[in-house]
Amino acid sequence: MPRPASGPDGEPRPLPLIGEWDEALSPGGTVTGEHGVGLLQKRGLAAETGPGVLALHRAVKTALDPAGIFDPGKIFT
């Protein structure tokens, strides 16, 4: 279930608990939804895909962006 980054008062919301990722992933769901991986889903992506897939993503990112100028400090850095 997606969570807004901030509450109705504009204050940042806490990051989702790992158990919530488990609830989404256990029936075959995903943490990414239809818009890709955001910073709040970064931890859940590791649980969903595993280290081999993350390594592949990082390798592709490095091959396409060797200088690291596209979205520095984000998902695959």
Gaussian input, Z-matrix of N, CA and C with variables (Angstrom, degrees):
# hf/3-21g

backbone

0 1
 N
 C     1     B1
 C     2     B2     1     A1
 N     3     B3     2     A2     1     D1
 C     4     B4     3     A3     2     D2
 C     5     B5     4     A4     3     D3
 N     6     B6     5     A5     4     D4
 C     7     B7     6     A6     5     D5
 C     8     B8     7     A7     6     D6
 N     9     B9     8     A8     7     D7
 C    10    B10     9     A9     8     D8
 C    11    B11    10    A10     9     D9
 N    12    B12    11    A11    10    D10
 C    13    B13    12    A12    11    D11
 C    14    B14    13    A13    12    D12
 N    15    B15    14    A14    13    D13
 C    16    B16    15    A15    14    D14
 C    17    B17    16    A16    15    D15
 N    18    B18    17    A17    16    D16
 C    19    B19    18    A18    17    D17
 C    20    B20    19    A19    18    D18
 N    21    B21    20    A20    19    D19
 C    22    B22    21    A21    20    D20
 C    23    B23    22    A22    21    D21
 N    24    B24    23    A23    22    D22
 C    25    B25    24    A24    23    D23
 C    26    B26    25    A25    24    D24
 N    27    B27    26    A26    25    D25
 C    28    B28    27    A27    26    D26
 C    29    B29    28    A28    27    D27
 N    30    B30    29    A29    28    D28
 C    31    B31    30    A30    29    D29
 C    32    B32    31    A31    30    D30
 N    33    B33    32    A32    31    D31
 C    34    B34    33    A33    32    D32
 C    35    B35    34    A34    33    D33
 N    36    B36    35    A35    34    D34
 C    37    B37    36    A36    35    D35
 C    38    B38    37    A37    36    D36
 N    39    B39    38    A38    37    D37
 C    40    B40    39    A39    38    D38
 C    41    B41    40    A40    39    D39
 N    42    B42    41    A41    40    D40
 C    43    B43    42    A42    41    D41
 C    44    B44    43    A43    42    D42
 N    45    B45    44    A44    43    D43
 C    46    B46    45    A45    44    D44
 C    47    B47    46    A46    45    D45
 N    48    B48    47    A47    46    D46
 C    49    B49    48    A48    47    D47
 C    50    B50    49    A49    48    D48
 N    51    B51    50    A50    49    D49
 C    52    B52    51    A51    50    D50
 C    53    B53    52    A52    51    D51
 N    54    B54    53    A53    52    D52
 C    55    B55    54    A54    53    D53
 C    56    B56    55    A55    54    D54
 N    57    B57    56    A56    55    D55
 C    58    B58    57    A57    56    D56
 C    59    B59    58    A58    57    D57
 N    60    B60    59    A59    58    D58
 C    61    B61    60    A60    59    D59
 C    62    B62    61    A61    60    D60
 N    63    B63    62    A62    61    D61
 C    64    B64    63    A63    62    D62
 C    65    B65    64    A64    63    D63
 N    66    B66    65    A65    64    D64
 C    67    B67    66    A66    65    D65
 C    68    B68    67    A67    66    D66
 N    69    B69    68    A68    67    D67
 C    70    B70    69    A69    68    D68
 C    71    B71    70    A70    69    D69
 N    72    B72    71    A71    70    D70
 C    73    B73    72    A72    71    D71
 C    74    B74    73    A73    72    D72
 N    75    B75    74    A74    73    D73
 C    76    B76    75    A75    74    D74
 C    77    B77    76    A76    75    D75
 N    78    B78    77    A77    76    D76
 C    79    B79    78    A78    77    D77
 C    80    B80    79    A79    78    D78
 N    81    B81    80    A80    79    D79
 C    82    B82    81    A81    80    D80
 C    83    B83    82    A82    81    D81
 N    84    B84    83    A83    82    D82
 C    85    B85    84    A84    83    D83
 C    86    B86    85    A85    84    D84
 N    87    B87    86    A86    85    D85
 C    88    B88    87    A87    86    D86
 C    89    B89    88    A88    87    D87
 N    90    B90    89    A89    88    D88
 C    91    B91    90    A90    89    D89
 C    92    B92    91    A91    90    D90
 N    93    B93    92    A92    91    D91
 C    94    B94    93    A93    92    D92
 C    95    B95    94    A94    93    D93
 N    96    B96    95    A95    94    D94
 C    97    B97    96    A96    95    D95
 C    98    B98    97    A97    96    D96
 N    99    B99    98    A98    97    D97
 C   100   B100    99    A99    98    D98
 C   101   B101   100   A100    99    D99
 N   102   B102   101   A101   100   D100
 C   103   B103   102   A102   101   D101
 C   104   B104   103   A103   102   D102
 N   105   B105   104   A104   103   D103
 C   106   B106   105   A105   104   D104
 C   107   B107   106   A106   105   D105
 N   108   B108   107   A107   106   D106
 C   109   B109   108   A108   107   D107
 C   110   B110   109   A109   108   D108
 N   111   B111   110   A110   109   D109
 C   112   B112   111   A111   110   D110
 C   113   B113   112   A112   111   D111
 N   114   B114   113   A113   112   D112
 C   115   B115   114   A114   113   D113
 C   116   B116   115   A115   114   D114
 N   117   B117   116   A116   115   D115
 C   118   B118   117   A117   116   D116
 C   119   B119   118   A118   117   D117
 N   120   B120   119   A119   118   D118
 C   121   B121   120   A120   119   D119
 C   122   B122   121   A121   120   D120
 N   123   B123   122   A122   121   D121
 C   124   B124   123   A123   122   D122
 C   125   B125   124   A124   123   D123
 N   126   B126   125   A125   124   D124
 C   127   B127   126   A126   125   D125
 C   128   B128   127   A127   126   D126
 N   129   B129   128   A128   127   D127
 C   130   B130   129   A129   128   D128
 C   131   B131   130   A130   129   D129
 N   132   B132   131   A131   130   D130
 C   133   B133   132   A132   131   D131
 C   134   B134   133   A133   132   D132
 N   135   B135   134   A134   133   D133
 C   136   B136   135   A135   134   D134
 C   137   B137   136   A136   135   D135
 N   138   B138   137   A137   136   D136
 C   139   B139   138   A138   137   D137
 C   140   B140   139   A139   138   D138
 N   141   B141   140   A140   139   D139
 C   142   B142   141   A141   140   D140
 C   143   B143   142   A142   141   D141
 N   144   B144   143   A143   142   D142
 C   145   B145   144   A144   143   D143
 C   146   B146   145   A145   144   D144
 N   147   B147   146   A146   145   D145
 C   148   B148   147   A147   146   D146
 C   149   B149   148   A148   147   D147
 N   150   B150   149   A149   148   D148
 C   151   B151   150   A150   149   D149
 C   152   B152   151   A151   150   D150
 N   153   B153   152   A152   151   D151
 C   154   B154   153   A153   152   D152
 C   155   B155   154   A154   153   D153
 N   156   B156   155   A155   154   D154
 C   157   B157   156   A156   155   D155
 C   158   B158   157   A157   156   D156
 N   159   B159   158   A158   157   D157
 C   160   B160   159   A159   158   D158
 C   161   B161   160   A160   159   D159
 N   162   B162   161   A161   160   D160
 C   163   B163   162   A162   161   D161
 C   164   B164   163   A163   162   D162
 N   165   B165   164   A164   163   D163
 C   166   B166   165   A165   164   D164
 C   167   B167   166   A166   165   D165
 N   168   B168   167   A167   166   D166
 C   169   B169   168   A168   167   D167
 C   170   B170   169   A169   168   D168
 N   171   B171   170   A170   169   D169
 C   172   B172   171   A171   170   D170
 C   173   B173   172   A172   171   D171
 N   174   B174   173   A173   172   D172
 C   175   B175   174   A174   173   D173
 C   176   B176   175   A175   174   D174
 N   177   B177   176   A176   175   D175
 C   178   B178   177   A177   176   D176
 C   179   B179   178   A178   177   D177
 N   180   B180   179   A179   178   D178
 C   181   B181   180   A180   179   D179
 C   182   B182   181   A181   180   D180
 N   183   B183   182   A182   181   D181
 C   184   B184   183   A183   182   D182
 C   185   B185   184   A184   183   D183
 N   186   B186   185   A185   184   D184
 C   187   B187   186   A186   185   D185
 C   188   B188   187   A187   186   D186
 N   189   B189   188   A188   187   D187
 C   190   B190   189   A189   188   D188
 C   191   B191   190   A190   189   D189
 N   192   B192   191   A191   190   D190
 C   193   B193   192   A192   191   D191
 C   194   B194   193   A193   192   D192
 N   195   B195   194   A194   193   D193
 C   196   B196   195   A195   194   D194
 C   197   B197   196   A196   195   D195
 N   198   B198   197   A197   196   D196
 C   199   B199   198   A198   197   D197
 C   200   B200   199   A199   198   D198
 N   201   B201   200   A200   199   D199
 C   202   B202   201   A201   200   D200
 C   203   B203   202   A202   201   D201
 N   204   B204   203   A203   202   D202
 C   205   B205   204   A204   203   D203
 C   206   B206   205   A205   204   D204
 N   207   B207   206   A206   205   D205
 C   208   B208   207   A207   206   D206
 C   209   B209   208   A208   207   D207
 N   210   B210   209   A209   208   D208
 C   211   B211   210   A210   209   D209
 C   212   B212   211   A211   210   D210
 N   213   B213   212   A212   211   D211
 C   214   B214   213   A213   212   D212
 C   215   B215   214   A214   213   D213
 N   216   B216   215   A215   214   D214
 C   217   B217   216   A216   215   D215
 C   218   B218   217   A217   216   D216
 N   219   B219   218   A218   217   D217
 C   220   B220   219   A219   218   D218
 C   221   B221   220   A220   219   D219
 N   222   B222   221   A221   220   D220
 C   223   B223   222   A222   221   D221
 C   224   B224   223   A223   222   D222
 N   225   B225   224   A224   223   D223
 C   226   B226   225   A225   224   D224
 C   227   B227   226   A226   225   D225
 N   228   B228   227   A227   226   D226
 C   229   B229   228   A228   227   D227
 C   230   B230   229   A229   228   D228

   B1=1.4448
   B2=1.5317
   B3=1.3308
   B4=1.4592
   B5=1.5216
   B6=1.3024
   B7=1.4572
   B8=1.5123
   B9=1.2987
   B10=1.4658
   B11=1.5210
   B12=1.3463
   B13=1.4621
   B14=1.5212
   B15=1.3236
   B16=1.4561
   B17=1.5223
   B18=1.3107
   B19=1.4579
   B20=1.5191
   B21=1.3271
   B22=1.4592
   B23=1.5324
   B24=1.3236
   B25=1.4655
   B26=1.5290
   B27=1.3477
   B28=1.4502
   B29=1.5160
   B30=1.3308
   B31=1.4562
   B32=1.5295
   B33=1.3407
   B34=1.4723
   B35=1.5224
   B36=1.3120
   B37=1.4597
   B38=1.5199
   B39=1.3261
   B40=1.4629
   B41=1.5229
   B42=1.3176
   B43=1.4595
   B44=1.5239
   B45=1.3222
   B46=1.4674
   B47=1.5279
   B48=1.2970
   B49=1.4519
   B50=1.5130
   B51=1.3122
   B52=1.4563
   B53=1.5248
   B54=1.3239
   B55=1.4581
   B56=1.5183
   B57=1.3270
   B58=1.4571
   B59=1.5178
   B60=1.3371
   B61=1.4683
   B62=1.5211
   B63=1.3386
   B64=1.4602
   B65=1.5250
   B66=1.3311
   B67=1.4685
   B68=1.5269
   B69=1.3109
   B70=1.4644
   B71=1.5216
   B72=1.3205
   B73=1.4549
   B74=1.5235
   B75=1.3285
   B76=1.4650
   B77=1.5295
   B78=1.3284
   B79=1.4701
   B80=1.5248
   B81=1.3477
   B82=1.4586
   B83=1.5174
   B84=1.3277
   B85=1.4586
   B86=1.5092
   B87=1.2975
   B88=1.4528
   B89=1.5250
   B90=1.3222
   B91=1.4541
   B92=1.5266
   B93=1.3215
   B94=1.4561
   B95=1.5144
   B96=1.3069
   B97=1.4599
   B98=1.5132
   B99=1.3230
   B100=1.4646
   B101=1.5189
   B102=1.3140
   B103=1.4608
   B104=1.5172
   B105=1.2980
   B106=1.4496
   B107=1.5210
   B108=1.3111
   B109=1.4519
   B110=1.5197
   B111=1.3058
   B112=1.4584
   B113=1.5105
   B114=1.2999
   B115=1.4616
   B116=1.5213
   B117=1.3408
   B118=1.4642
   B119=1.5198
   B120=1.3315
   B121=1.4655
   B122=1.5204
   B123=1.3151
   B124=1.4628
   B125=1.5294
   B126=1.3273
   B127=1.4746
   B128=1.5230
   B129=1.3103
   B130=1.4549
   B131=1.5127
   B132=1.3198
   B133=1.4633
   B134=1.5206
   B135=1.3144
   B136=1.4636
   B137=1.5202
   B138=1.3235
   B139=1.4665
   B140=1.5243
   B141=1.3189
   B142=1.4684
   B143=1.5223
   B144=1.3177
   B145=1.4604
   B146=1.5121
   B147=1.3184
   B148=1.4517
   B149=1.5189
   B150=1.3314
   B151=1.4636
   B152=1.5253
   B153=1.3196
   B154=1.4654
   B155=1.5193
   B156=1.3118
   B157=1.4635
   B158=1.5275
   B159=1.3260
   B160=1.4603
   B161=1.5247
   B162=1.3175
   B163=1.4630
   B164=1.5258
   B165=1.3145
   B166=1.4698
   B167=1.5286
   B168=1.3165
   B169=1.4693
   B170=1.5317
   B171=1.3269
   B172=1.4739
   B173=1.5273
   B174=1.3221
   B175=1.4657
   B176=1.5306
   B177=1.3263
   B178=1.4634
   B179=1.5276
   B180=1.3240
   B181=1.4692
   B182=1.5245
   B183=1.3198
   B184=1.4641
   B185=1.5250
   B186=1.3373
   B187=1.4664
   B188=1.5326
   B189=1.3225
   B190=1.4626
   B191=1.5235
   B192=1.3256
   B193=1.4608
   B194=1.5308
   B195=1.3366
   B196=1.4634
   B197=1.5273
   B198=1.3173
   B199=1.4686
   B200=1.5279
   B201=1.3317
   B202=1.4596
   B203=1.5205
   B204=1.3355
   B205=1.4797
   B206=1.5241
   B207=1.3243
   B208=1.4637
   B209=1.5235
   B210=1.3007
   B211=1.4681
   B212=1.5248
   B213=1.3266
   B214=1.4690
   B215=1.5313
   B216=1.3257
   B217=1.4525
   B218=1.5142
   B219=1.3036
   B220=1.4719
   B221=1.5177
   B222=1.3056
   B223=1.4557
   B224=1.5340
   B225=1.3090
   B226=1.4704
   B227=1.5221
   B228=1.3074
   B229=1.4621
   B230=1.5074
   A1=107.73
   A2=119.00
   A3=120.14
   A4=112.00
   A5=116.58
   A6=122.62
   A7=108.61
   A8=117.37
   A9=117.44
   A10=109.97
   A11=116.07
   A12=120.56
   A13=111.47
   A14=116.99
   A15=119.37
   A16=109.03
   A17=115.11
   A18=121.31
   A19=110.93
   A20=117.65
   A21=121.50
   A22=112.93
   A23=116.48
   A24=119.99
   A25=112.41
   A26=117.32
   A27=121.63
   A28=114.22
   A29=117.67
   A30=121.16
   A31=109.75
   A32=117.15
   A33=119.31
   A34=111.04
   A35=115.86
   A36=121.21
   A37=108.84
   A38=117.75
   A39=119.33
   A40=110.44
   A41=115.69
   A42=120.01
   A43=110.10
   A44=117.44
   A45=119.87
   A46=110.65
   A47=115.12
   A48=120.55
   A49=110.18
   A50=116.05
   A51=120.63
   A52=110.35
   A53=118.27
   A54=120.95
   A55=112.63
   A56=117.13
   A57=119.60
   A58=110.82
   A59=117.25
   A60=118.93
   A61=108.91
   A62=116.22
   A63=119.91
   A64=110.74
   A65=117.05
   A66=120.72
   A67=111.00
   A68=117.02
   A69=120.45
   A70=111.29
   A71=117.37
   A72=121.06
   A73=113.71
   A74=117.91
   A75=119.83
   A76=114.04
   A77=120.90
   A78=118.19
   A79=113.00
   A80=117.48
   A81=120.47
   A82=113.23
   A83=117.26
   A84=120.85
   A85=112.47
   A86=115.27
   A87=121.88
   A88=109.92
   A89=116.05
   A90=120.11
   A91=110.97
   A92=117.53
   A93=119.72
   A94=114.99
   A95=119.04
   A96=119.49
   A97=110.50
   A98=116.46
   A99=118.99
   A100=114.37
   A101=118.39
   A102=120.35
   A103=113.51
   A104=119.03
   A105=120.49
   A106=112.41
   A107=115.52
   A108=121.78
   A109=110.03
   A110=115.77
   A111=120.97
   A112=109.56
   A113=116.28
   A114=120.09
   A115=112.12
   A116=117.53
   A117=119.33
   A118=111.97
   A119=117.31
   A120=120.53
   A121=112.91
   A122=118.37
   A123=121.72
   A124=112.17
   A125=117.38
   A126=119.70
   A127=111.58
   A128=117.00
   A129=120.38
   A130=112.45
   A131=117.20
   A132=120.42
   A133=110.85
   A134=117.33
   A135=120.65
   A136=110.73
   A137=116.87
   A138=120.61
   A139=111.20
   A140=116.35
   A141=120.49
   A142=112.92
   A143=117.73
   A144=119.97
   A145=114.56
   A146=117.94
   A147=121.28
   A148=112.16
   A149=116.47
   A150=121.05
   A151=114.02
   A152=118.58
   A153=120.60
   A154=112.45
   A155=116.58
   A156=120.61
   A157=110.35
   A158=117.41
   A159=119.92
   A160=111.03
   A161=117.53
   A162=121.19
   A163=110.42
   A164=116.80
   A165=120.50
   A166=110.85
   A167=117.11
   A168=121.09
   A169=110.70
   A170=115.60
   A171=119.22
   A172=111.24
   A173=117.54
   A174=121.19
   A175=110.72
   A176=116.80
   A177=120.50
   A178=109.64
   A179=116.91
   A180=120.80
   A181=110.38
   A182=117.42
   A183=121.43
   A184=110.96
   A185=117.05
   A186=120.25
   A187=111.64
   A188=116.88
   A189=120.60
   A190=113.30
   A191=116.88
   A192=121.52
   A193=109.71
   A194=117.03
   A195=119.29
   A196=113.56
   A197=118.19
   A198=120.83
   A199=112.12
   A200=117.16
   A201=120.94
   A202=114.14
   A203=116.57
   A204=119.54
   A205=113.45
   A206=117.56
   A207=120.16
   A208=109.82
   A209=117.35
   A210=123.60
   A211=112.57
   A212=118.22
   A213=119.32
   A214=111.33
   A215=114.71
   A216=120.25
   A217=114.37
   A218=117.75
   A219=119.90
   A220=110.94
   A221=118.49
   A222=123.19
   A223=113.67
   A224=118.80
   A225=121.14
   A226=111.87
   A227=116.92
   A228=119.68
   A229=110.23
   D1=124.34
   D2=-179.54
   D3=-68.21
   D4=149.93
   D5=176.28
   D6=-121.69
   D7=139.35
   D8=173.35
   D9=-66.18
   D10=149.41
   D11=-179.63
   D12=-66.50
   D13=-23.74
   D14=178.15
   D15=-137.19
   D16=157.38
   D17=179.21
   D18=-81.97
   D19=-179.70
   D20=-178.28
   D21=-61.04
   D22=-23.52
   D23=179.21
   D24=-87.94
   D25=1.17
   D26=179.74
   D27=86.72
   D28=-5.90
   D29=179.11
   D30=-74.70
   D31=141.85
   D32=178.38
   D33=-60.12
   D34=141.54
   D35=176.47
   D36=-89.17
   D37=151.56
   D38=177.14
   D39=-66.37
   D40=154.78
   D41=176.35
   D42=-63.63
   D43=147.72
   D44=177.80
   D45=-60.59
   D46=150.57
   D47=177.74
   D48=-77.06
   D49=151.43
   D50=179.69
   D51=-57.43
   D52=-35.75
   D53=178.85
   D54=-58.63
   D55=-30.90
   D56=177.65
   D57=-68.35
   D58=-35.08
   D59=175.61
   D60=-63.68
   D61=-42.07
   D62=179.86
   D63=-58.81
   D64=-40.74
   D65=179.49
   D66=-62.91
   D67=-37.86
   D68=-179.55
   D69=-74.88
   D70=-38.73
   D71=-174.19
   D72=-81.73
   D73=-31.61
   D74=-173.44
   D75=-59.61
   D76=-37.82
   D77=177.46
   D78=-86.71
   D79=13.07
   D80=179.19
   D81=95.92
   D82=14.45
   D83=179.91
   D84=-78.98
   D85=-171.22
   D86=-178.26
   D87=-136.53
   D88=157.57
   D89=177.01
   D90=-94.32
   D91=-8.40
   D92=-170.62
   D93=-92.40
   D94=-24.51
   D95=-175.49
   D96=65.00
   D97=-154.37
   D98=-176.50
   D99=-97.91
   D100=1.44
   D101=-175.89
   D102=-114.99
   D103=18.33
   D104=178.72
   D105=86.52
   D106=-168.47
   D107=-174.84
   D108=-97.88
   D109=123.61
   D110=174.25
   D111=-99.73
   D112=175.58
   D113=-177.91
   D114=-62.77
   D115=-32.36
   D116=178.99
   D117=-70.69
   D118=-23.97
   D119=-179.50
   D120=-92.37
   D121=-1.27
   D122=-173.94
   D123=-54.80
   D124=-46.79
   D125=179.79
   D126=-65.64
   D127=-39.55
   D128=-179.38
   D129=-66.75
   D130=-30.07
   D131=179.45
   D132=-61.60
   D133=-41.00
   D134=178.32
   D135=-61.20
   D136=-40.56
   D137=178.90
   D138=-68.46
   D139=-34.31
   D140=-177.62
   D141=-76.14
   D142=-43.85
   D143=-170.48
   D144=-99.98
   D145=-30.20
   D146=-177.89
   D147=89.62
   D148=165.79
   D149=-173.47
   D150=-66.03
   D151=-32.85
   D152=-179.41
   D153=-65.12
   D154=-43.03
   D155=179.46
   D156=-69.44
   D157=-39.35
   D158=176.91
   D159=-62.37
   D160=-39.47
   D161=177.51
   D162=-63.47
   D163=-40.08
   D164=177.28
   D165=-63.54
   D166=-44.52
   D167=177.36
   D168=-58.42
   D169=-45.00
   D170=179.80
   D171=-64.23
   D172=-38.70
   D173=179.37
   D174=-64.23
   D175=-42.78
   D176=178.03
   D177=-64.56
   D178=-44.70
   D179=178.73
   D180=-58.78
   D181=-44.39
   D182=-179.83
   D183=-65.45
   D184=-40.20
   D185=179.66
   D186=-65.55
   D187=-38.65
   D188=-177.52
   D189=-86.72
   D190=-19.99
   D191=-176.68
   D192=-139.91
   D193=65.34
   D194=-175.16
   D195=-62.67
   D196=-25.97
   D197=179.16
   D198=-83.65
   D199=-9.57
   D200=178.85
   D201=67.09
   D202=35.67
   D203=-176.74
   D204=-94.88
   D205=-14.94
   D206=179.12
   D207=-88.88
   D208=115.92
   D209=-179.23
   D210=51.16
   D211=56.48
   D212=179.60
   D213=-61.98
   D214=139.58
   D215=178.46
   D216=78.91
   D217=9.54
   D218=-177.87
   D219=-96.63
   D220=-134.47
   D221=-168.34
   D222=-66.51
   D223=-55.80
   D224=-171.19
   D225=-110.03
   D226=58.98
   D227=178.81
   D228=-115.42

